């Protein structure tokens, strides 16, 4: 596994998720050396952290928008 992609930041949430899925498939194949497995695990942990942080940020933005009087779809106004 090359060293430069290991430290490269993902371009987007979708790219990070795709990379993470590929890493999991490689690790599950059982064909990686111990060193490559450790590198894949470290990269996977970093990608997972990126995805979790990105999702938390999106959830926070939705909460902020909801507090500005956005309502759920299909919810009728009851007066």
HTML snippet that shows the backbone in 3Dmol.js (N, CA, C, O; Angstrom):
<script src="https://3Dmol.org/build/3Dmol-min.js"></script>
<div id="view" style="width:600px;height:400px;position:relative"></div>
<script>
const pdb = `
ATOM      1  N   UNK A   1       0.846  -1.173   0.000  1.00  0.00           N
ATOM      2  CA  UNK A   1       0.000   0.000   0.000  1.00  0.00           C
ATOM      3  C   UNK A   1       0.896   1.241   0.000  1.00  0.00           C
ATOM      4  O   UNK A   1       1.737   1.375   0.889  1.00  0.00           O
ATOM      5  N   UNK A   2       0.746   2.145  -0.958  1.00  0.00           N
ATOM      6  CA  UNK A   2       1.585   3.334  -1.012  1.00  0.00           C
ATOM      7  C   UNK A   2       1.340   4.241   0.177  1.00  0.00           C
ATOM      8  O   UNK A   2       0.246   4.271   0.742  1.00  0.00           O
ATOM      9  N   UNK A   3       2.378   4.984   0.551  1.00  0.00           N
ATOM     10  CA  UNK A   3       2.258   5.832   1.728  1.00  0.00           C
ATOM     11  C   UNK A   3       1.468   7.103   1.474  1.00  0.00           C
ATOM     12  O   UNK A   3       0.796   7.574   2.392  1.00  0.00           O
ATOM     13  N   UNK A   4       1.508   7.685   0.280  1.00  0.00           N
ATOM     14  CA  UNK A   4       0.825   8.953   0.033  1.00  0.00           C
ATOM     15  C   UNK A   4      -0.695   8.851   0.145  1.00  0.00           C
ATOM     16  O   UNK A   4      -1.290   9.731   0.766  1.00  0.00           O
ATOM     17  N   UNK A   5      -1.383   7.812  -0.430  1.00  0.00           N
ATOM     18  CA  UNK A   5      -2.826   7.746  -0.258  1.00  0.00           C
ATOM     19  C   UNK A   5      -3.233   7.531   1.194  1.00  0.00           C
ATOM     20  O   UNK A   5      -4.335   7.904   1.595  1.00  0.00           O
ATOM     21  N   UNK A   6      -2.346   6.932   1.979  1.00  0.00           N
ATOM     22  CA  UNK A   6      -2.667   6.656   3.373  1.00  0.00           C
ATOM     23  C   UNK A   6      -2.942   7.940   4.145  1.00  0.00           C
ATOM     24  O   UNK A   6      -3.779   7.954   5.047  1.00  0.00           O
ATOM     25  N   UNK A   7      -2.249   9.008   3.802  1.00  0.00           N
ATOM     26  CA  UNK A   7      -2.395  10.251   4.536  1.00  0.00           C
ATOM     27  C   UNK A   7      -3.230  11.285   3.794  1.00  0.00           C
ATOM     28  O   UNK A   7      -3.521  12.345   4.349  1.00  0.00           O
ATOM     29  N   UNK A   8      -3.622  11.008   2.560  1.00  0.00           N
ATOM     30  CA  UNK A   8      -4.395  11.966   1.778  1.00  0.00           C
ATOM     31  C   UNK A   8      -5.792  12.122   2.360  1.00  0.00           C
ATOM     32  O   UNK A   8      -6.434  11.143   2.740  1.00  0.00           O
ATOM     33  N   UNK A   9      -6.252  13.365   2.423  1.00  0.00           N
ATOM     34  CA  UNK A   9      -7.609  13.631   2.917  1.00  0.00           C
ATOM     35  C   UNK A   9      -8.614  13.240   1.838  1.00  0.00           C
ATOM     36  O   UNK A   9      -8.353  13.436   0.651  1.00  0.00           O
ATOM     37  N   UNK A  10      -9.758  12.689   2.238  1.00  0.00           N
ATOM     38  CA  UNK A  10     -10.778  12.329   1.250  1.00  0.00           C
ATOM     39  C   UNK A  10     -11.337  13.570   0.561  1.00  0.00           C
ATOM     40  O   UNK A  10     -11.413  14.646   1.155  1.00  0.00           O
ATOM     41  N   UNK A  11     -11.725  13.404  -0.695  1.00  0.00           N
ATOM     42  CA  UNK A  11     -12.294  14.518  -1.461  1.00  0.00           C
ATOM     43  C   UNK A  11     -13.715  14.828  -1.006  1.00  0.00           C
ATOM     44  O   UNK A  11     -14.167  15.969  -1.099  1.00  0.00           O
ATOM     45  N   UNK A  12     -14.421  13.804  -0.513  1.00  0.00           N
ATOM     46  CA  UNK A  12     -15.810  13.976  -0.096  1.00  0.00           C
ATOM     47  C   UNK A  12     -16.212  12.813   0.811  1.00  0.00           C
ATOM     48  O   UNK A  12     -15.469  11.844   0.970  1.00  0.00           O
ATOM     49  N   UNK A  13     -17.389  12.927   1.395  1.00  0.00           N
ATOM     50  CA  UNK A  13     -17.922  11.844   2.221  1.00  0.00           C
ATOM     51  C   UNK A  13     -18.069  10.581   1.390  1.00  0.00           C
ATOM     52  O   UNK A  13     -17.708   9.490   1.833  1.00  0.00           O
ATOM     53  N   UNK A  14     -18.604  10.733   0.175  1.00  0.00           N
ATOM     54  CA  UNK A  14     -18.831   9.581  -0.692  1.00  0.00           C
ATOM     55  C   UNK A  14     -17.510   8.910  -1.079  1.00  0.00           C
ATOM     56  O   UNK A  14     -17.426   7.683  -1.134  1.00  0.00           O
ATOM     57  N   UNK A  15     -16.494   9.708  -1.344  1.00  0.00           N
ATOM     58  CA  UNK A  15     -15.179   9.149  -1.680  1.00  0.00           C
ATOM     59  C   UNK A  15     -14.594   8.397  -0.488  1.00  0.00           C
ATOM     60  O   UNK A  15     -14.024   7.317  -0.645  1.00  0.00           O
ATOM     61  N   UNK A  16     -14.739   8.971   0.697  1.00  0.00           N
ATOM     62  CA  UNK A  16     -14.232   8.320   1.906  1.00  0.00           C
ATOM     63  C   UNK A  16     -14.945   6.994   2.142  1.00  0.00           C
ATOM     64  O   UNK A  16     -14.314   5.991   2.477  1.00  0.00           O
ATOM     65  N   UNK A  17     -16.252   6.995   1.968  1.00  0.00           N
ATOM     66  CA  UNK A  17     -17.029   5.771   2.170  1.00  0.00           C
ATOM     67  C   UNK A  17     -16.634   4.702   1.155  1.00  0.00           C
ATOM     68  O   UNK A  17     -16.517   3.526   1.500  1.00  0.00           O
ATOM     69  N   UNK A  18     -16.431   5.110  -0.087  1.00  0.00           N
ATOM     70  CA  UNK A  18     -16.002   4.172  -1.128  1.00  0.00           C
ATOM     71  C   UNK A  18     -14.625   3.591  -0.803  1.00  0.00           C
ATOM     72  O   UNK A  18     -14.408   2.386  -0.929  1.00  0.00           O
ATOM     73  N   UNK A  19     -13.700   4.455  -0.384  1.00  0.00           N
ATOM     74  CA  UNK A  19     -12.361   3.985  -0.005  1.00  0.00           C
ATOM     75  C   UNK A  19     -12.431   3.022   1.173  1.00  0.00           C
ATOM     76  O   UNK A  19     -11.726   2.014   1.205  1.00  0.00           O
ATOM     77  N   UNK A  20     -13.273   3.333   2.124  1.00  0.00           N
ATOM     78  CA  UNK A  20     -13.424   2.476   3.306  1.00  0.00           C
ATOM     79  C   UNK A  20     -13.961   1.105   2.909  1.00  0.00           C
ATOM     80  O   UNK A  20     -13.489   0.082   3.405  1.00  0.00           O
ATOM     81  N   UNK A  21     -14.938   1.086   2.023  1.00  0.00           N
ATOM     82  CA  UNK A  21     -15.492  -0.189   1.550  1.00  0.00           C
ATOM     83  C   UNK A  21     -14.429  -1.024   0.834  1.00  0.00           C
ATOM     84  O   UNK A  21     -14.370  -2.241   1.008  1.00  0.00           O
ATOM     85  N   UNK A  22     -13.593  -0.369   0.032  1.00  0.00           N
ATOM     86  CA  UNK A  22     -12.518  -1.078  -0.668  1.00  0.00           C
ATOM     87  C   UNK A  22     -11.504  -1.656   0.321  1.00  0.00           C
ATOM     88  O   UNK A  22     -11.048  -2.789   0.170  1.00  0.00           O
ATOM     89  N   UNK A  23     -11.158  -0.853   1.341  1.00  0.00           N
ATOM     90  CA  UNK A  23     -10.209  -1.337   2.351  1.00  0.00           C
ATOM     91  C   UNK A  23     -10.748  -2.554   3.083  1.00  0.00           C
ATOM     92  O   UNK A  23     -10.019  -3.518   3.320  1.00  0.00           O
ATOM     93  N   UNK A  24     -12.021  -2.508   3.439  1.00  0.00           N
ATOM     94  CA  UNK A  24     -12.632  -3.638   4.145  1.00  0.00           C
ATOM     95  C   UNK A  24     -12.591  -4.887   3.267  1.00  0.00           C
ATOM     96  O   UNK A  24     -12.262  -5.973   3.744  1.00  0.00           O
ATOM     97  N   UNK A  25     -12.921  -4.733   1.994  1.00  0.00           N
ATOM     98  CA  UNK A  25     -12.892  -5.880   1.075  1.00  0.00           C
ATOM     99  C   UNK A  25     -11.482  -6.455   0.958  1.00  0.00           C
ATOM    100  O   UNK A  25     -11.300  -7.672   0.957  1.00  0.00           O
ATOM    101  N   UNK A  26     -10.477  -5.567   0.861  1.00  0.00           N
ATOM    102  CA  UNK A  26      -9.084  -6.030   0.785  1.00  0.00           C
ATOM    103  C   UNK A  26      -8.685  -6.784   2.048  1.00  0.00           C
ATOM    104  O   UNK A  26      -8.046  -7.834   1.985  1.00  0.00           O
ATOM    105  N   UNK A  27      -9.071  -6.235   3.190  1.00  0.00           N
ATOM    106  CA  UNK A  27      -8.703  -6.882   4.451  1.00  0.00           C
ATOM    107  C   UNK A  27      -9.418  -8.218   4.620  1.00  0.00           C
ATOM    108  O   UNK A  27      -8.840  -9.180   5.125  1.00  0.00           O
ATOM    109  N   UNK A  28     -10.684  -8.272   4.193  1.00  0.00           N
ATOM    110  CA  UNK A  28     -11.437  -9.518   4.311  1.00  0.00           C
ATOM    111  C   UNK A  28     -10.929 -10.594   3.366  1.00  0.00           C
ATOM    112  O   UNK A  28     -11.151 -11.782   3.601  1.00  0.00           O
ATOM    113  N   UNK A  29     -10.246 -10.189   2.295  1.00  0.00           N
ATOM    114  CA  UNK A  29      -9.745 -11.168   1.336  1.00  0.00           C
ATOM    115  C   UNK A  29      -8.662 -12.055   1.939  1.00  0.00           C
ATOM    116  O   UNK A  29      -8.445 -13.177   1.482  1.00  0.00           O
ATOM    117  N   UNK A  30      -7.984 -11.548   2.965  1.00  0.00           N
ATOM    118  CA  UNK A  30      -6.930 -12.317   3.603  1.00  0.00           C
ATOM    119  C   UNK A  30      -5.633 -12.346   2.812  1.00  0.00           C
ATOM    120  O   UNK A  30      -4.731 -13.117   3.138  1.00  0.00           O
ATOM    121  N   UNK A  31      -5.524 -11.527   1.786  1.00  0.00           N
ATOM    122  CA  UNK A  31      -4.356 -11.539   0.917  1.00  0.00           C
ATOM    123  C   UNK A  31      -3.311 -10.478   1.280  1.00  0.00           C
ATOM    124  O   UNK A  31      -2.250 -10.429   0.657  1.00  0.00           O
ATOM    125  N   UNK A  32      -3.587  -9.640   2.259  1.00  0.00           N
ATOM    126  CA  UNK A  32      -2.653  -8.580   2.632  1.00  0.00           C
ATOM    127  C   UNK A  32      -1.594  -9.107   3.594  1.00  0.00           C
ATOM    128  O   UNK A  32      -1.856  -9.993   4.408  1.00  0.00           O
ATOM    129  N   UNK A  33      -0.414  -8.553   3.486  1.00  0.00           N
ATOM    130  CA  UNK A  33       0.626  -8.868   4.455  1.00  0.00           C
ATOM    131  C   UNK A  33       0.267  -8.209   5.782  1.00  0.00           C
ATOM    132  O   UNK A  33      -0.648  -7.388   5.847  1.00  0.00           O
ATOM    133  N   UNK A  34       0.982  -8.565   6.825  1.00  0.00           N
ATOM    134  CA  UNK A  34       0.736  -7.960   8.120  1.00  0.00           C
ATOM    135  C   UNK A  34       0.941  -6.448   8.060  1.00  0.00           C
ATOM    136  O   UNK A  34       0.131  -5.684   8.587  1.00  0.00           O
ATOM    137  N   UNK A  35       2.021  -6.024   7.419  1.00  0.00           N
ATOM    138  CA  UNK A  35       2.299  -4.592   7.308  1.00  0.00           C
ATOM    139  C   UNK A  35       1.201  -3.865   6.526  1.00  0.00           C
ATOM    140  O   UNK A  35       0.767  -2.782   6.918  1.00  0.00           O
ATOM    141  N   UNK A  36       0.759  -4.467   5.423  1.00  0.00           N
ATOM    142  CA  UNK A  36      -0.302  -3.873   4.614  1.00  0.00           C
ATOM    143  C   UNK A  36      -1.626  -3.859   5.378  1.00  0.00           C
ATOM    144  O   UNK A  36      -2.408  -2.917   5.251  1.00  0.00           O
ATOM    145  N   UNK A  37      -1.875  -4.899   6.168  1.00  0.00           N
ATOM    146  CA  UNK A  37      -3.088  -4.952   6.984  1.00  0.00           C
ATOM    147  C   UNK A  37      -3.102  -3.832   8.027  1.00  0.00           C
ATOM    148  O   UNK A  37      -4.127  -3.187   8.246  1.00  0.00           O
ATOM    149  N   UNK A  38      -1.952  -3.612   8.666  1.00  0.00           N
ATOM    150  CA  UNK A  38      -1.864  -2.523   9.645  1.00  0.00           C
ATOM    151  C   UNK A  38      -2.073  -1.164   8.992  1.00  0.00           C
ATOM    152  O   UNK A  38      -2.768  -0.307   9.538  1.00  0.00           O
ATOM    153  N   UNK A  39      -1.473  -0.969   7.825  1.00  0.00           N
ATOM    154  CA  UNK A  39      -1.641   0.293   7.100  1.00  0.00           C
ATOM    155  C   UNK A  39      -3.102   0.481   6.692  1.00  0.00           C
ATOM    156  O   UNK A  39      -3.641   1.582   6.798  1.00  0.00           O
ATOM    157  N   UNK A  40      -3.739  -0.592   6.227  1.00  0.00           N
ATOM    158  CA  UNK A  40      -5.146  -0.522   5.839  1.00  0.00           C
ATOM    159  C   UNK A  40      -6.023  -0.217   7.052  1.00  0.00           C
ATOM    160  O   UNK A  40      -6.972   0.561   6.952  1.00  0.00           O
ATOM    161  N   UNK A  41      -5.710  -0.820   8.184  1.00  0.00           N
ATOM    162  CA  UNK A  41      -6.480  -0.574   9.395  1.00  0.00           C
ATOM    163  C   UNK A  41      -6.362   0.893   9.821  1.00  0.00           C
ATOM    164  O   UNK A  41      -7.361   1.528  10.157  1.00  0.00           O
ATOM    165  N   UNK A  42      -5.144   1.424   9.804  1.00  0.00           N
ATOM    166  CA  UNK A  42      -4.932   2.827  10.179  1.00  0.00           C
ATOM    167  C   UNK A  42      -5.681   3.755   9.237  1.00  0.00           C
ATOM    168  O   UNK A  42      -6.336   4.699   9.678  1.00  0.00           O
ATOM    169  N   UNK A  43      -5.584   3.486   7.938  1.00  0.00           N
ATOM    170  CA  UNK A  43      -6.289   4.318   6.957  1.00  0.00           C
ATOM    171  C   UNK A  43      -7.794   4.203   7.155  1.00  0.00           C
ATOM    172  O   UNK A  43      -8.512   5.200   7.080  1.00  0.00           O
ATOM    173  N   UNK A  44      -8.269   2.996   7.407  1.00  0.00           N
ATOM    174  CA  UNK A  44      -9.693   2.783   7.648  1.00  0.00           C
ATOM    175  C   UNK A  44     -10.186   3.537   8.874  1.00  0.00           C
ATOM    176  O   UNK A  44     -11.276   4.109   8.861  1.00  0.00           O
ATOM    177  N   UNK A  45      -9.389   3.538   9.925  1.00  0.00           N
ATOM    178  CA  UNK A  45      -9.765   4.266  11.143  1.00  0.00           C
ATOM    179  C   UNK A  45      -9.859   5.767  10.861  1.00  0.00           C
ATOM    180  O   UNK A  45     -10.759   6.443  11.359  1.00  0.00           O
ATOM    181  N   UNK A  46      -8.929   6.280  10.065  1.00  0.00           N
ATOM    182  CA  UNK A  46      -8.958   7.703   9.712  1.00  0.00           C
ATOM    183  C   UNK A  46     -10.175   8.020   8.841  1.00  0.00           C
ATOM    184  O   UNK A  46     -10.831   9.043   9.037  1.00  0.00           O
ATOM    185  N   UNK A  47     -10.473   7.149   7.888  1.00  0.00           N
ATOM    186  CA  UNK A  47     -11.644   7.358   7.037  1.00  0.00           C
ATOM    187  C   UNK A  47     -12.933   7.279   7.840  1.00  0.00           C
ATOM    188  O   UNK A  47     -13.857   8.062   7.620  1.00  0.00           O
ATOM    189  N   UNK A  48     -12.994   6.341   8.763  1.00  0.00           N
ATOM    190  CA  UNK A  48     -14.173   6.214   9.617  1.00  0.00           C
ATOM    191  C   UNK A  48     -14.385   7.479  10.444  1.00  0.00           C
ATOM    192  O   UNK A  48     -15.510   7.965  10.564  1.00  0.00           O
ATOM    193  N   UNK A  49     -13.315   8.004  11.007  1.00  0.00           N
ATOM    194  CA  UNK A  49     -13.401   9.243  11.786  1.00  0.00           C
ATOM    195  C   UNK A  49     -13.892  10.394  10.915  1.00  0.00           C
ATOM    196  O   UNK A  49     -14.737  11.184  11.338  1.00  0.00           O
ATOM    197  N   UNK A  50     -13.362  10.486   9.700  1.00  0.00           N
ATOM    198  CA  UNK A  50     -13.791  11.531   8.761  1.00  0.00           C
ATOM    199  C   UNK A  50     -15.287  11.399   8.474  1.00  0.00           C
ATOM    200  O   UNK A  50     -16.014  12.392   8.515  1.00  0.00           O
ATOM    201  N   UNK A  51     -15.748  10.186   8.186  1.00  0.00           N
ATOM    202  CA  UNK A  51     -17.168   9.963   7.884  1.00  0.00           C
ATOM    203  C   UNK A  51     -18.048  10.307   9.077  1.00  0.00           C
ATOM    204  O   UNK A  51     -19.084  10.951   8.915  1.00  0.00           O
ATOM    205  N   UNK A  52     -17.651   9.887  10.265  1.00  0.00           N
ATOM    206  CA  UNK A  52     -18.444  10.181  11.458  1.00  0.00           C
ATOM    207  C   UNK A  52     -18.521  11.683  11.712  1.00  0.00           C
ATOM    208  O   UNK A  52     -19.587  12.204  12.039  1.00  0.00           O
ATOM    209  N   UNK A  53     -17.414  12.369  11.566  1.00  0.00           N
ATOM    210  CA  UNK A  53     -17.385  13.818  11.775  1.00  0.00           C
ATOM    211  C   UNK A  53     -18.251  14.530  10.737  1.00  0.00           C
ATOM    212  O   UNK A  53     -18.988  15.459  11.067  1.00  0.00           O
ATOM    213  N   UNK A  54     -18.157  14.093   9.494  1.00  0.00           N
ATOM    214  CA  UNK A  54     -18.952  14.699   8.426  1.00  0.00           C
ATOM    215  C   UNK A  54     -20.439  14.504   8.684  1.00  0.00           C
ATOM    216  O   UNK A  54     -21.227  15.432   8.500  1.00  0.00           O
ATOM    217  N   UNK A  55     -20.832  13.301   9.110  1.00  0.00           N
ATOM    218  CA  UNK A  55     -22.241  13.040   9.418  1.00  0.00           C
ATOM    219  C   UNK A  55     -22.713  13.854  10.620  1.00  0.00           C
ATOM    220  O   UNK A  55     -23.832  14.367  10.616  1.00  0.00           O
ATOM    221  N   UNK A  56     -21.880  13.979  11.638  1.00  0.00           N
ATOM    222  CA  UNK A  56     -22.252  14.785  12.804  1.00  0.00           C
ATOM    223  C   UNK A  56     -22.436  16.247  12.415  1.00  0.00           C
ATOM    224  O   UNK A  56     -23.358  16.906  12.895  1.00  0.00           O
ATOM    225  N   UNK A  57     -21.566  16.754  11.551  1.00  0.00           N
ATOM    226  CA  UNK A  57     -21.701  18.136  11.080  1.00  0.00           C
ATOM    227  C   UNK A  57     -23.010  18.321  10.318  1.00  0.00           C
ATOM    228  O   UNK A  57     -23.697  19.325  10.500  1.00  0.00           O
ATOM    229  N   UNK A  58     -23.354  17.364   9.473  1.00  0.00           N
ATOM    230  CA  UNK A  58     -24.597  17.442   8.703  1.00  0.00           C
ATOM    231  C   UNK A  58     -25.802  17.393   9.638  1.00  0.00           C
ATOM    232  O   UNK A  58     -26.768  18.132   9.445  1.00  0.00           O
ATOM    233  N   UNK A  59     -25.752  16.527  10.650  1.00  0.00           N
ATOM    234  CA  UNK A  59     -26.849  16.451  11.622  1.00  0.00           C
ATOM    235  C   UNK A  59     -27.007  17.758  12.373  1.00  0.00           C
ATOM    236  O   UNK A  59     -28.130  18.196  12.624  1.00  0.00           O
ATOM    237  N   UNK A  60     -25.915  18.378  12.728  1.00  0.00           N
ATOM    238  CA  UNK A  60     -25.970  19.655  13.433  1.00  0.00           C
ATOM    239  C   UNK A  60     -26.593  20.733  12.546  1.00  0.00           C
ATOM    240  O   UNK A  60     -27.387  21.547  13.017  1.00  0.00           O
ATOM    241  N   UNK A  61     -26.235  20.736  11.284  1.00  0.00           N
ATOM    242  CA  UNK A  61     -26.814  21.715  10.365  1.00  0.00           C
ATOM    243  C   UNK A  61     -28.319  21.517  10.231  1.00  0.00           C
ATOM    244  O   UNK A  61     -29.069  22.492  10.169  1.00  0.00           O
ATOM    245  N   UNK A  62     -28.768  20.262  10.185  1.00  0.00           N
ATOM    246  CA  UNK A  62     -30.203  19.971  10.106  1.00  0.00           C
ATOM    247  C   UNK A  62     -30.898  20.448  11.376  1.00  0.00           C
ATOM    248  O   UNK A  62     -31.981  21.030  11.309  1.00  0.00           O
ATOM    249  N   UNK A  63     -30.286  20.207  12.528  1.00  0.00           N
ATOM    250  CA  UNK A  63     -30.889  20.678  13.789  1.00  0.00           C
ATOM    251  C   UNK A  63     -31.043  22.201  13.774  1.00  0.00           C
ATOM    252  O   UNK A  63     -32.074  22.727  14.193  1.00  0.00           O
ATOM    253  N   UNK A  64     -30.033  22.894  13.299  1.00  0.00           N
ATOM    254  CA  UNK A  64     -30.090  24.354  13.234  1.00  0.00           C
ATOM    255  C   UNK A  64     -31.215  24.788  12.301  1.00  0.00           C
ATOM    256  O   UNK A  64     -31.986  25.690  12.629  1.00  0.00           O
ATOM    257  N   UNK A  65     -31.308  24.152  11.147  1.00  0.00           N
ATOM    258  CA  UNK A  65     -32.379  24.489  10.208  1.00  0.00           C
ATOM    259  C   UNK A  65     -33.756  24.193  10.786  1.00  0.00           C
ATOM    260  O   UNK A  65     -34.683  24.980  10.595  1.00  0.00           O
ATOM    261  N   UNK A  66     -33.905  23.078  11.487  1.00  0.00           N
ATOM    262  CA  UNK A  66     -35.189  22.735  12.092  1.00  0.00           C
ATOM    263  C   UNK A  66     -35.600  23.753  13.144  1.00  0.00           C
ATOM    264  O   UNK A  66     -36.790  24.024  13.305  1.00  0.00           O
ATOM    265  N   UNK A  67     -34.657  24.311  13.848  1.00  0.00           N
ATOM    266  CA  UNK A  67     -34.977  25.320  14.856  1.00  0.00           C
ATOM    267  C   UNK A  67     -35.418  26.635  14.224  1.00  0.00           C
ATOM    268  O   UNK A  67     -35.984  27.488  14.907  1.00  0.00           O
ATOM    269  N   UNK A  68     -35.164  26.807  12.930  1.00  0.00           N
ATOM    270  CA  UNK A  68     -35.632  27.991  12.211  1.00  0.00           C
ATOM    271  C   UNK A  68     -36.992  27.723  11.578  1.00  0.00           C
ATOM    272  O   UNK A  68     -37.302  28.252  10.511  1.00  0.00           O
ATOM    273  N   UNK A  69     -37.791  26.909  12.232  1.00  0.00           N
ATOM    274  CA  UNK A  69     -39.187  26.645  11.872  1.00  0.00           C
ATOM    275  C   UNK A  69     -39.392  25.732  10.675  1.00  0.00           C
ATOM    276  O   UNK A  69     -40.472  25.746  10.084  1.00  0.00           O
ATOM    277  N   UNK A  70     -38.410  24.948  10.299  1.00  0.00           N
ATOM    278  CA  UNK A  70     -38.662  23.937   9.289  1.00  0.00           C
ATOM    279  C   UNK A  70     -39.461  22.812   9.937  1.00  0.00           C
ATOM    280  O   UNK A  70     -39.255  22.492  11.108  1.00  0.00           O
ATOM    281  N   UNK A  71     -40.364  22.221   9.182  1.00  0.00           N
ATOM    282  CA  UNK A  71     -41.178  21.145   9.716  1.00  0.00           C
ATOM    283  C   UNK A  71     -40.965  19.887   8.890  1.00  0.00           C
ATOM    284  O   UNK A  71     -40.476  19.944   7.762  1.00  0.00           O
ATOM    285  N   UNK A  72     -41.334  18.765   9.460  1.00  0.00           N
ATOM    286  CA  UNK A  72     -41.230  17.497   8.755  1.00  0.00           C
ATOM    287  C   UNK A  72     -42.215  17.463   7.588  1.00  0.00           C
ATOM    288  O   UNK A  72     -43.300  18.039   7.669  1.00  0.00           O
ATOM    289  N   UNK A  73     -41.835  16.792   6.510  1.00  0.00           N
ATOM    290  CA  UNK A  73     -42.729  16.646   5.373  1.00  0.00           C
ATOM    291  C   UNK A  73     -43.975  15.894   5.812  1.00  0.00           C
ATOM    292  O   UNK A  73     -43.898  14.966   6.616  1.00  0.00           O
ATOM    293  N   UNK A  74     -45.115  16.295   5.285  1.00  0.00           N
ATOM    294  CA  UNK A  74     -46.368  15.612   5.590  1.00  0.00           C
ATOM    295  C   UNK A  74     -46.998  16.044   6.890  1.00  0.00           C
ATOM    296  O   UNK A  74     -48.063  15.550   7.259  1.00  0.00           O
ATOM    297  N   UNK A  75     -46.368  16.942   7.579  1.00  0.00           N
ATOM    298  CA  UNK A  75     -46.896  17.411   8.864  1.00  0.00           C
ATOM    299  C   UNK A  75     -47.837  18.584   8.592  1.00  0.00           C
ATOM    300  O   UNK A  75     -47.410  19.615   8.071  1.00  0.00           O
ATOM    301  N   UNK A  76     -49.097  18.433   8.938  1.00  0.00           N
ATOM    302  CA  UNK A  76     -50.084  19.504   8.717  1.00  0.00           C
ATOM    303  C   UNK A  76     -50.014  20.515   9.838  1.00  0.00           C
ATOM    304  O   UNK A  76     -49.730  20.181  10.989  1.00  0.00           O
ATOM    305  N   UNK A  77     -50.280  21.764   9.475  1.00  0.00           N
ATOM    306  CA  UNK A  77     -50.350  22.799  10.498  1.00  0.00           C
ATOM    307  C   UNK A  77     -51.660  22.644  11.232  1.00  0.00           C
ATOM    308  O   UNK A  77     -52.722  22.550  10.616  1.00  0.00           O
ATOM    309  N   UNK A  78     -51.584  22.618  12.524  1.00  0.00           N
ATOM    310  CA  UNK A  78     -52.783  22.479  13.348  1.00  0.00           C
ATOM    311  C   UNK A  78     -52.952  23.757  14.144  1.00  0.00           C
ATOM    312  O   UNK A  78     -52.122  24.087  14.991  1.00  0.00           O
ATOM    313  N   UNK A  79     -54.025  24.472  13.869  1.00  0.00           N
ATOM    314  CA  UNK A  79     -54.276  25.719  14.579  1.00  0.00           C
ATOM    315  C   UNK A  79     -55.564  25.667  15.319  1.00  0.00           C
ATOM    316  O   UNK A  79     -55.937  26.639  15.977  1.00  0.00           O
TER     317      UNK A  79
END
`;
const viewer = $3Dmol.createViewer("view");
viewer.addModel(pdb, "pdb");
viewer.setStyle({}, {cartoon: {color: "spectrum"}});
viewer.zoomTo();
viewer.render();
</script>
